[in-house]
């Protein structure tokens, strides 16, 4: 201890602890148990609020980031659809090219 005042307070506290009777100890134990029971929900809320905030922030970030994500469906371009017909009929174009070469000689 740093000062004589603190030392005297400590000695008074230790003396008063030693002279407690069983009834006073039982009352103190009941009060202690009651305080712990009433503090449990408060502790739970202290843990749940930050956790709920982090979950909400994560969901919000995902929702806002999804339109920017390259994993979304690609934009369909009309010129791509027109060229797709060429690829579907590719065998026909090969046959046509071969038959034209046979006709030419």
MOPAC internal coordinates of N, CA, C and O (Angstrom, degrees):
PM7 1SCF
backbone

  N    0.0000 0     0.00 0     0.00 0    0    0    0
  C    1.4428 1     0.00 0     0.00 0    1    0    0
  C    1.5219 1   109.38 1     0.00 0    2    1    0
  O    1.2310 1   121.83 1   -26.49 1    3    2    1
  N    1.2968 1   114.10 1   153.51 1    3    2    1
  C    1.4514 1   118.48 1  -174.88 1    5    3    2
  C    1.5234 1   113.36 1   -88.85 1    6    5    3
  O    1.2310 1   120.24 1   143.18 1    7    6    5
  N    1.2998 1   117.15 1   -36.82 1    7    6    5
  C    1.4644 1   118.11 1  -174.59 1    9    7    6
  C    1.5276 1   110.25 1  -128.44 1   10    9    7
  O    1.2310 1   122.27 1   -14.99 1   11   10    9
  N    1.3258 1   113.26 1   165.01 1   11   10    9
  C    1.4686 1   119.55 1   178.36 1   13   11   10
  C    1.5229 1   110.50 1   -66.85 1   14   13   11
  O    1.2310 1   120.77 1   147.90 1   15   14   13
  N    1.3249 1   116.14 1   -32.10 1   15   14   13
  C    1.4604 1   120.15 1   178.60 1   17   15   14
  C    1.5310 1   110.87 1   -62.04 1   18   17   15
  O    1.2310 1   120.44 1   134.41 1   19   18   17
  N    1.3307 1   116.76 1   -45.59 1   19   18   17
  C    1.4665 1   120.80 1   178.27 1   21   19   18
  C    1.5267 1   111.06 1   -64.49 1   22   21   19
  O    1.2310 1   120.85 1   142.11 1   23   22   21
  N    1.3025 1   115.97 1   -37.89 1   23   22   21
  C    1.4612 1   119.33 1   178.96 1   25   23   22
  C    1.5265 1   111.03 1   -65.95 1   26   25   23
  O    1.2310 1   120.38 1   140.68 1   27   26   25
  N    1.3238 1   116.88 1   -39.32 1   27   26   25
  C    1.4722 1   119.24 1   179.10 1   29   27   26
  C    1.5335 1   110.91 1   -68.70 1   30   29   27
  O    1.2310 1   119.98 1   142.46 1   31   30   29
  N    1.3261 1   117.65 1   -37.54 1   31   30   29
  C    1.4577 1   120.44 1   175.82 1   33   31   30
  C    1.5259 1   111.25 1   -63.33 1   34   33   31
  O    1.2310 1   120.62 1   139.33 1   35   34   33
  N    1.3189 1   116.41 1   -40.67 1   35   34   33
  C    1.4564 1   120.36 1   179.31 1   37   35   34
  C    1.5323 1   111.13 1   -64.40 1   38   37   35
  O    1.2310 1   120.69 1   136.79 1   39   38   37
  N    1.3068 1   116.28 1   -43.21 1   39   38   37
  C    1.4659 1   119.07 1  -179.74 1   41   39   38
  C    1.5286 1   111.21 1   -67.12 1   42   41   39
  O    1.2310 1   119.85 1   141.86 1   43   42   41
  N    1.3420 1   117.89 1   -38.14 1   43   42   41
  C    1.4695 1   120.78 1   176.53 1   45   43   42
  C    1.5291 1   111.15 1   -63.55 1   46   45   43
  O    1.2310 1   120.57 1   139.63 1   47   46   45
  N    1.3303 1   116.52 1   -40.37 1   47   46   45
  C    1.4570 1   120.98 1   178.70 1   49   47   46
  C    1.5248 1   111.33 1   -63.75 1   50   49   47
  O    1.2310 1   120.54 1   134.22 1   51   50   49
  N    1.3046 1   116.57 1   -45.78 1   51   50   49
  C    1.4695 1   120.62 1  -179.93 1   53   51   50
  C    1.5481 1   110.49 1   -63.98 1   54   53   51
  O    1.2310 1   120.62 1   141.55 1   55   54   53
  N    1.3393 1   116.43 1   -38.45 1   55   54   53
  C    1.4669 1   120.26 1   178.83 1   57   55   54
  C    1.5313 1   110.48 1   -65.35 1   58   57   55
  O    1.2310 1   120.69 1   137.16 1   59   58   57
  N    1.3532 1   116.29 1   -42.84 1   59   58   57
  C    1.4667 1   118.89 1  -178.96 1   61   59   58
  C    1.5368 1   111.15 1   -69.72 1   62   61   59
  O    1.2310 1   119.53 1   152.12 1   63   62   61
  N    1.3288 1   118.50 1   -27.88 1   63   62   61
  C    1.4674 1   121.24 1   175.44 1   65   63   62
  C    1.5260 1   111.24 1   -66.88 1   66   65   63
  O    1.2310 1   120.76 1   144.28 1   67   66   65
  N    1.3127 1   116.16 1   -35.72 1   67   66   65
  C    1.4558 1   120.36 1  -175.48 1   69   67   66
  C    1.5271 1   112.83 1   -76.16 1   70   69   67
  O    1.2310 1   119.98 1   156.58 1   71   70   69
  N    1.3240 1   117.65 1   -23.42 1   71   70   69
  C    1.4702 1   119.09 1  -176.19 1   73   71   70
  C    1.5318 1   112.78 1   -97.43 1   74   73   71
  O    1.2310 1   119.82 1  -170.79 1   75   74   73
  N    1.3462 1   117.95 1     9.21 1   75   74   73
  C    1.4662 1   120.04 1   178.06 1   77   75   74
  C    1.5193 1   109.97 1   -72.29 1   78   77   75
  O    1.2310 1   121.03 1   -41.13 1   79   78   77
  N    1.3328 1   115.64 1   138.87 1   79   78   77
  C    1.4718 1   118.94 1   177.42 1   81   79   78
  C    1.5346 1   109.37 1   -93.27 1   82   81   79
  O    1.2310 1   120.37 1    -2.55 1   83   82   81
  N    1.3126 1   116.89 1   177.45 1   83   82   81
  C    1.4644 1   122.24 1  -174.77 1   85   83   82
  C    1.5275 1   111.83 1   -65.21 1   86   85   83
  O    1.2310 1   120.55 1   142.14 1   87   86   85
  N    1.3192 1   116.56 1   -37.86 1   87   86   85
  C    1.4642 1   119.88 1  -179.60 1   89   87   86
  C    1.5288 1   111.08 1   -64.58 1   90   89   87
  O    1.2310 1   120.07 1   136.39 1   91   90   89
  N    1.3238 1   117.46 1   -43.61 1   91   90   89
  C    1.4569 1   121.01 1   178.09 1   93   91   90
  C    1.5293 1   111.30 1   -65.78 1   94   93   91
  O    1.2310 1   120.11 1   142.22 1   95   94   93
  N    1.3291 1   117.39 1   -37.78 1   95   94   93
  C    1.4635 1   120.42 1   176.80 1   97   95   94
  C    1.5258 1   111.25 1   -64.20 1   98   97   95
  O    1.2310 1   120.98 1   142.44 1   99   98   97
  N    1.3387 1   115.73 1   -37.56 1   99   98   97
  C    1.4598 1   119.46 1   178.93 1  101   99   98
  C    1.5296 1   110.65 1   -67.44 1  102  101   99
  O    1.2310 1   120.65 1   138.67 1  103  102  101
  N    1.3328 1   116.37 1   -41.33 1  103  102  101
  C    1.4602 1   119.63 1   177.01 1  105  103  102
  C    1.5323 1   110.75 1   -62.67 1  106  105  103
  O    1.2310 1   120.31 1   137.12 1  107  106  105
  N    1.3093 1   117.02 1   -42.88 1  107  106  105
  C    1.4626 1   120.29 1   178.49 1  109  107  106
  C    1.5267 1   111.19 1   -62.19 1  110  109  107
  O    1.2310 1   120.17 1   139.35 1  111  110  109
  N    1.3200 1   117.28 1   -40.65 1  111  110  109
  C    1.4676 1   120.91 1   178.86 1  113  111  110
  C    1.5282 1   110.83 1   -64.78 1  114  113  111
  O    1.2310 1   120.36 1   139.99 1  115  114  113
  N    1.3388 1   116.92 1   -40.01 1  115  114  113
  C    1.4661 1   120.39 1   177.64 1  117  115  114
  C    1.5288 1   111.08 1   -64.76 1  118  117  115
  O    1.2310 1   120.79 1   135.47 1  119  118  117
  N    1.3274 1   116.10 1   -44.53 1  119  118  117
  C    1.4708 1   119.85 1   178.31 1  121  119  118
  C    1.5225 1   111.12 1   -62.67 1  122  121  119
  O    1.2310 1   120.66 1   139.25 1  123  122  121
  N    1.3243 1   116.35 1   -40.75 1  123  122  121
  C    1.4627 1   120.89 1   179.29 1  125  123  122
  C    1.5256 1   110.16 1   -62.70 1  126  125  123
  O    1.2310 1   120.43 1   135.04 1  127  126  125
  N    1.3396 1   116.78 1   -44.96 1  127  126  125
  C    1.4667 1   120.87 1   179.68 1  129  127  126
  C    1.5215 1   110.96 1   -63.84 1  130  129  127
  O    1.2310 1   120.53 1   138.24 1  131  130  129
  N    1.3305 1   116.59 1   -41.76 1  131  130  129
  C    1.4581 1   120.84 1   179.06 1  133  131  130
  C    1.5283 1   110.88 1   -63.88 1  134  133  131
  O    1.2310 1   120.32 1   139.56 1  135  134  133
  N    1.3138 1   116.98 1   -40.44 1  135  134  133
  C    1.4612 1   120.41 1   178.53 1  137  135  134
  C    1.5185 1   111.07 1   -65.07 1  138  137  135
  O    1.2310 1   120.01 1   141.26 1  139  138  137
  N    1.3265 1   117.58 1   -38.74 1  139  138  137
  C    1.4594 1   120.25 1   178.60 1  141  139  138
  C    1.5199 1   111.74 1   -66.89 1  142  141  139
  O    1.2310 1   120.49 1   141.80 1  143  142  141
  N    1.3211 1   116.67 1   -38.20 1  143  142  141
  C    1.4671 1   120.36 1  -179.66 1  145  143  142
  C    1.5224 1   110.44 1   -67.25 1  146  145  143
  O    1.2310 1   120.02 1   138.52 1  147  146  145
  N    1.3222 1   117.57 1   -41.48 1  147  146  145
  C    1.4627 1   119.70 1  -178.91 1  149  147  146
  C    1.5139 1   111.97 1   -75.24 1  150  149  147
  O    1.2310 1   119.72 1   158.00 1  151  150  149
  N    1.3185 1   118.15 1   -22.00 1  151  150  149
  C    1.4586 1   120.82 1   179.09 1  153  151  150
  C    1.5269 1   112.53 1   -81.80 1  154  153  151
  O    1.2310 1   119.35 1   158.16 1  155  154  153
  N    1.3251 1   118.85 1   -21.84 1  155  154  153
  C    1.4676 1   121.47 1  -176.00 1  157  155  154
  C    1.5276 1   112.44 1   -59.68 1  158  157  155
  O    1.2310 1   118.60 1   131.60 1  159  158  157
  N    1.3484 1   120.27 1   -48.40 1  159  158  157
  C    1.4685 1   118.08 1   178.61 1  161  159  158
  C    1.5292 1   112.87 1   -63.40 1  162  161  159
  O    1.2310 1   120.45 1   144.94 1  163  162  161
  N    1.3089 1   116.74 1   -35.06 1  163  162  161
  C    1.4647 1   119.11 1   178.20 1  165  163  162
  C    1.5157 1   110.85 1   -65.06 1  166  165  163
  O    1.2310 1   120.35 1   139.51 1  167  166  165
  N    1.3113 1   116.93 1   -40.49 1  167  166  165
  C    1.4591 1   120.02 1   177.58 1  169  167  166
  C    1.5177 1   110.47 1   -64.75 1  170  169  167
  O    1.2310 1   120.82 1   140.96 1  171  170  169
  N    1.3274 1   116.04 1   -39.04 1  171  170  169
  C    1.4553 1   120.14 1   179.87 1  173  171  170
  C    1.5206 1   110.33 1   -62.66 1  174  173  171
  O    1.2310 1   120.31 1   136.24 1  175  174  173
  N    1.3368 1   117.02 1   -43.76 1  175  174  173
  C    1.4592 1   119.84 1   178.74 1  177  175  174
  C    1.5130 1   111.76 1   -66.11 1  178  177  175
  O    1.2310 1   119.99 1   146.65 1  179  178  177
  N    1.3184 1   117.62 1   -33.35 1  179  178  177
  C    1.4645 1   119.85 1   177.83 1  181  179  178
  C    1.5144 1   111.41 1   -64.32 1  182  181  179
  O    1.2310 1   120.75 1   149.94 1  183  182  181
  N    1.3199 1   116.17 1   -30.06 1  183  182  181
  C    1.4593 1   120.60 1   178.37 1  185  183  182
  C    1.5226 1   110.89 1   -84.62 1  186  185  183
  O    1.2310 1   120.32 1   141.20 1  187  186  185
  N    1.3342 1   117.00 1   -38.80 1  187  186  185
  C    1.4616 1   120.57 1  -175.09 1  189  187  186
  C    1.5214 1   113.72 1   -71.86 1  190  189  187
  O    1.2310 1   119.39 1   143.98 1  191  190  189
  N    1.3110 1   118.76 1   -36.02 1  191  190  189
  C    1.4660 1   119.91 1  -178.12 1  193  191  190
  C    1.5185 1   112.34 1   -61.24 1  194  193  191
  O    1.2310 1   118.72 1   129.04 1  195  194  193
  N    1.3247 1   120.05 1   -50.96 1  195  194  193
  C    1.4716 1   118.04 1   177.94 1  197  195  194
  C    1.5243 1   112.66 1   -64.14 1  198  197  195
  O    1.2310 1   120.77 1   143.84 1  199  198  197
  N    1.3332 1   116.14 1   -36.16 1  199  198  197
  C    1.4610 1   118.98 1   179.45 1  201  199  198
  C    1.5270 1   110.38 1   -65.08 1  202  201  199
  O    1.2310 1   120.46 1   134.47 1  203  202  201
  N    1.3086 1   116.74 1   -45.53 1  203  202  201
  C    1.4634 1   120.35 1   178.58 1  205  203  202
  C    1.5280 1   110.81 1   -63.42 1  206  205  203
  O    1.2310 1   120.38 1   142.53 1  207  206  205
  N    1.3113 1   116.87 1   -37.47 1  207  206  205
  C    1.4610 1   120.25 1   177.28 1  209  207  206
  C    1.5108 1   112.48 1   -64.18 1  210  209  207
  O    1.2310 1   120.41 1   139.02 1  211  210  209
  N    1.3214 1   116.83 1   -40.98 1  211  210  209
  C    1.4685 1   120.43 1   178.74 1  213  211  210
  C    1.5307 1   110.90 1   -66.58 1  214  213  211
  O    1.2310 1   120.15 1   139.55 1  215  214  213
  N    1.3243 1   117.32 1   -40.45 1  215  214  213
  C    1.4591 1   120.55 1   178.83 1  217  215  214
  C    1.5259 1   110.47 1   -64.68 1  218  217  215
  O    1.2310 1   120.51 1   135.61 1  219  218  217
  N    1.3219 1   116.62 1   -44.39 1  219  218  217
  C    1.4600 1   120.71 1   179.25 1  221  219  218
  C    1.5247 1   111.19 1   -63.41 1  222  221  219
  O    1.2310 1   120.07 1   138.10 1  223  222  221
  N    1.3168 1   117.48 1   -41.90 1  223  222  221
  C    1.4646 1   120.88 1   178.65 1  225  223  222
  C    1.5256 1   110.62 1   -64.79 1  226  225  223
  O    1.2310 1   119.77 1   141.24 1  227  226  225
  N    1.3225 1   118.04 1   -38.76 1  227  226  225
  C    1.4638 1   121.02 1   179.02 1  229  227  226
  C    1.5138 1   111.26 1   -65.33 1  230  229  227
  O    1.2310 1   120.56 1   136.44 1  231  230  229
  N    1.3259 1   116.54 1   -43.56 1  231  230  229
  C    1.4681 1   120.22 1   178.83 1  233  231  230
  C    1.5205 1   110.50 1   -64.07 1  234  233  231
  O    1.2310 1   120.48 1   137.94 1  235  234  233
  N    1.3147 1   116.70 1   -42.06 1  235  234  233
  C    1.4579 1   120.74 1   178.77 1  237  235  234
  C    1.5242 1   110.99 1   -63.27 1  238  237  235
  O    1.2310 1   120.15 1   139.10 1  239  238  237
  N    1.3121 1   117.33 1   -40.90 1  239  238  237
  C    1.4557 1   121.13 1   178.10 1  241  239  238
  C    1.5213 1   110.91 1   -63.64 1  242  241  239
  O    1.2310 1   120.13 1   137.90 1  243  242  241
  N    1.3180 1   117.36 1   -42.10 1  243  242  241
  C    1.4645 1   120.38 1   178.36 1  245  243  242
  C    1.5270 1   111.71 1   -63.98 1  246  245  243
  O    1.2310 1   120.80 1   138.19 1  247  246  245
  N    1.3239 1   116.07 1   -41.81 1  247  246  245
  C    1.4619 1   119.58 1  -179.52 1  249  247  246
  C    1.5199 1   110.61 1   -65.30 1  250  249  247
  O    1.2310 1   120.26 1   139.80 1  251  250  249
  N    1.3145 1   117.11 1   -40.20 1  251  250  249
  C    1.4609 1   119.71 1  -179.64 1  253  251  250
  C    1.5136 1   112.75 1   -74.95 1  254  253  251
  O    1.2310 1   119.74 1   152.30 1  255  254  253
  N    1.3272 1   118.11 1   -27.70 1  255  254  253
  C    1.4559 1   121.36 1  -177.30 1  257  255  254
  C    1.5256 1   112.65 1   -86.49 1  258  257  255
  O    1.2310 1   119.32 1   161.66 1  259  258  257
  N    1.3159 1   118.91 1   -18.34 1  259  258  257
  C    1.4663 1   120.93 1  -177.05 1  261  259  258
  C    1.5276 1   113.41 1   -61.06 1  262  261  259
  O    1.2310 1   117.99 1   138.03 1  263  262  261
  N    1.3292 1   121.43 1   -41.97 1  263  262  261
  C    1.4723 1   118.65 1   178.30 1  265  263  262
  C    1.5333 1   112.64 1   -64.16 1  266  265  263
  O    1.2310 1   120.07 1   155.40 1  267  266  265
  N    1.3073 1   117.48 1   -24.60 1  267  266  265
  C    1.4605 1   120.51 1  -179.93 1  269  267  266
  C    1.5170 1   112.63 1   -87.88 1  270  269  267
  O    1.2310 1   120.49 1   172.03 1  271  270  269
  N    1.3128 1   116.66 1    -7.97 1  271  270  269
  C    1.4561 1   121.25 1  -174.71 1  273  271  270
  C    1.5196 1   111.23 1   -75.69 1  274  273  271
  O    1.2310 1   120.00 1   -40.94 1  275  274  273
  N    1.3437 1   117.61 1   139.06 1  275  274  273
  C    1.4644 1   120.00 1   176.60 1  277  275  274
  C    1.5216 1   112.29 1   -76.49 1  278  277  275
  O    1.2310 1   119.79 1   176.20 1  279  278  277
  N    1.3285 1   118.00 1    -3.80 1  279  278  277
  C    1.4522 1   121.29 1  -178.96 1  281  279  278
  C    1.5209 1   112.55 1   -81.20 1  282  281  279
  O    1.2310 1   120.15 1   172.14 1  283  282  281
  N    1.3023 1   117.32 1    -7.86 1  283  282  281
  C    1.4504 1   120.59 1  -179.80 1  285  283  282
  C    1.5224 1   110.52 1   -71.01 1  286  285  283
  O    1.2310 1   119.72 1    -7.41 1  287  286  285
  N    1.3231 1   118.13 1   172.59 1  287  286  285
  C    1.4640 1   120.44 1   179.89 1  289  287  286
  C    1.5219 1   110.35 1   -66.68 1  290  289  287
  O    1.2310 1   120.31 1   -40.10 1  291  290  289
  N    1.3226 1   117.00 1   139.90 1  291  290  289
  C    1.4695 1   119.44 1  -178.88 1  293  291  290
  C    1.5257 1   110.79 1   -70.63 1  294  293  291
  O    1.2310 1   121.46 1   -28.76 1  295  294  293
  N    1.2942 1   114.81 1   151.24 1  295  294  293
  C    1.4540 1   119.49 1   178.26 1  297  295  294
  C    1.5271 1   108.70 1   -72.15 1  298  297  295
  O    1.2310 1   120.45 1   -44.96 1  299  298  297
  N    1.3125 1   116.75 1   135.04 1  299  298  297
  C    1.4597 1   121.51 1  -178.71 1  301  299  298
  C    1.5224 1   107.86 1   -89.55 1  302  301  299
  O    1.2310 1   121.38 1   -54.58 1  303  302  301
  N    1.3100 1   114.96 1   125.42 1  303  302  301
  C    1.4472 1   121.67 1  -179.71 1  305  303  302
  C    1.5250 1   108.60 1  -103.21 1  306  305  303
  O    1.2310 1   119.42 1   -39.50 1  307  306  305
  N    1.3197 1   118.72 1   140.50 1  307  306  305
  C    1.4639 1   121.29 1  -178.41 1  309  307  306
  C    1.5160 1   112.41 1   -64.88 1  310  309  307
  O    1.2310 1   120.16 1   145.02 1  311  310  309
  N    1.3168 1   117.29 1   -34.98 1  311  310  309
  C    1.4629 1   119.29 1   179.57 1  313  311  310
  C    1.5248 1   111.00 1   -67.06 1  314  313  311
  O    1.2310 1   119.76 1   149.63 1  315  314  313
  N    1.2975 1   118.07 1   -30.37 1  315  314  313
  C    1.4587 1   121.11 1   176.41 1  317  315  314
  C    1.5189 1   109.82 1   -67.31 1  318  317  315
  O    1.2310 1   120.13 1   140.29 1  319  318  317
  N    1.3177 1   117.36 1   -39.71 1  319  318  317
  C    1.4672 1   120.51 1   178.26 1  321  319  318
  C    1.5251 1   111.48 1   -65.54 1  322  321  319
  O    1.2310 1   120.00 1   142.59 1  323  322  321
  N    1.3390 1   117.60 1   -37.41 1  323  322  321
  C    1.4677 1   120.29 1   178.76 1  325  323  322
  C    1.5292 1   110.42 1   -66.52 1  326  325  323
  O    1.2310 1   119.95 1   139.00 1  327  326  325
  N    1.3126 1   117.70 1   -41.00 1  327  326  325
  C    1.4556 1   121.01 1   179.66 1  329  327  326
  C    1.5168 1   112.03 1   -73.04 1  330  329  327
  O    1.2310 1   119.85 1   159.91 1  331  330  329
  N    1.2930 1   117.90 1   -20.09 1  331  330  329
  C    1.4545 1   121.77 1   179.28 1  333  331  330
  C    1.5218 1   111.02 1   -65.74 1  334  333  331
  O    1.2310 1   120.29 1   147.49 1  335  334  333
  N    1.3362 1   117.05 1   -32.51 1  335  334  333
  C    1.4656 1   120.41 1   176.89 1  337  335  334
  C    1.5219 1   111.12 1   -63.39 1  338  337  335
  O    1.2310 1   120.33 1   146.16 1  339  338  337
  N    1.3129 1   116.97 1   -33.84 1  339  338  337
  C    1.4659 1   119.93 1   177.46 1  341  339  338
  C    1.5173 1   111.16 1   -63.54 1  342  341  339
  O    1.2310 1   120.73 1   138.90 1  343  342  341
  N    1.3069 1   116.21 1   -41.10 1  343  342  341
  C    1.4613 1   119.84 1  -179.23 1  345  343  342
  C    1.5253 1   112.06 1   -71.01 1  346  345  343
  O    1.2310 1   120.35 1   149.04 1  347  346  345
  N    1.3185 1   116.93 1   -30.96 1  347  346  345
  C    1.4615 1   119.98 1   178.98 1  349  347  346
  C    1.5292 1   110.34 1   -67.81 1  350  349  347
  O    1.2310 1   120.35 1   139.15 1  351  350  349
  N    1.3243 1   116.94 1   -40.85 1  351  350  349
  C    1.4724 1   121.92 1  -178.14 1  353  351  350
  C    1.5246 1   112.32 1   -96.89 1  354  353  351
  O    1.2310 1   120.12 1  -151.93 1  355  354  353
  N    1.3019 1   117.37 1    28.07 1  355  354  353
  C    1.4662 1   121.19 1  -175.97 1  357  355  354
  C    1.5299 1   112.52 1   -63.66 1  358  357  355
  O    1.2310 1   119.95 1   142.75 1  359  358  357
  N    1.2970 1   117.70 1   -37.25 1  359  358  357
  C    1.4694 1   119.99 1   178.71 1  361  359  358
  C    1.5315 1   110.81 1   -64.08 1  362  361  359
  O    1.2310 1   120.69 1   142.65 1  363  362  361
  N    1.3177 1   116.29 1   -37.35 1  363  362  361
  C    1.4579 1   119.73 1   177.48 1  365  363  362
  C    1.5236 1   111.11 1   -62.06 1  366  365  363
  O    1.2310 1   120.61 1   137.64 1  367  366  365
  N    1.3266 1   116.44 1   -42.36 1  367  366  365
  C    1.4547 1   119.53 1  -179.69 1  369  367  366
  C    1.5330 1   111.49 1   -66.97 1  370  369  367
  O    1.2310 1   119.81 1   144.27 1  371  370  369
  N    1.3323 1   117.98 1   -35.73 1  371  370  369
  C    1.4702 1   120.75 1   174.90 1  373  371  370
  C    1.5359 1   110.29 1   -63.45 1  374  373  371
  O    1.2310 1   120.37 1   136.56 1  375  374  373
  N    1.3268 1   116.91 1   -43.44 1  375  374  373
  C    1.4512 1   120.86 1   179.32 1  377  375  374
  C    1.5275 1   110.92 1   -63.88 1  378  377  375
  O    1.2310 1   120.76 1   138.72 1  379  378  377
  N    1.3423 1   116.15 1   -41.28 1  379  378  377
  C    1.4384 1   121.05 1  -179.90 1  381  379  378
  C    1.5244 1   110.80 1   -63.89 1  382  381  379
  O    1.2310 1   119.87 1   137.39 1  383  382  381
  N    1.3083 1   117.85 1   -42.61 1  383  382  381
  C    1.4610 1   121.71 1   178.94 1  385  383  382
  C    1.5244 1   110.71 1   -64.60 1  386  385  383
  O    1.2310 1   119.85 1   138.07 1  387  386  385
  N    1.3064 1   117.90 1   -41.93 1  387  386  385
  C    1.4690 1   121.91 1   178.75 1  389  387  386
  C    1.5305 1   110.60 1   -64.75 1  390  389  387
  O    1.2310 1   119.94 1   136.93 1  391  390  389
  N    1.3085 1   117.73 1   -43.07 1  391  390  389
  C    1.4697 1   120.54 1  -178.43 1  393  391  390
  C    1.5255 1   110.43 1   -68.67 1  394  393  391
  O    1.2310 1   118.92 1   145.86 1  395  394  393
  N    1.3143 1   119.67 1   -34.14 1  395  394  393
  C    1.4533 1   121.35 1   176.99 1  397  395  394
  C    1.5204 1   110.88 1   -66.82 1  398  397  395
  O    1.2310 1   120.09 1   141.93 1  399  398  397
  N    1.3202 1   117.43 1   -38.07 1  399  398  397
  C    1.4619 1   120.52 1   178.50 1  401  399  398
  C    1.5384 1   109.87 1   -67.41 1  402  401  399
  O    1.2310 1   120.26 1   141.49 1  403  402  401
  N    1.3302 1   117.11 1   -38.51 1  403  402  401
  C    1.4650 1   120.00 1   177.87 1  405  403  402
  C    1.5164 1   111.09 1   -65.60 1  406  405  403
  O    1.2310 1   119.91 1   144.95 1  407  406  405
  N    1.3353 1   117.77 1   -35.05 1  407  406  405
  C    1.4559 1   120.78 1  -179.92 1  409  407  406
  C    1.5255 1   111.18 1   -71.70 1  410  409  407
  O    1.2310 1   119.63 1   147.08 1  411  410  409
  N    1.3230 1   118.31 1   -32.92 1  411  410  409
  C    1.4548 1   122.35 1  -178.40 1  413  411  410
  C    1.5245 1   111.21 1   -77.54 1  414  413  411
  O    1.2310 1   120.16 1   152.13 1  415  414  413
  N    1.2083 1   117.31 1   -27.87 1  415  414  413
  C    1.4289 1   113.40 1   174.71 1  417  415  414
  C    1.4393 1   115.37 1   138.66 1  418  417  415
  O    1.2310 1   120.10 1   180.00 1  419  418  417

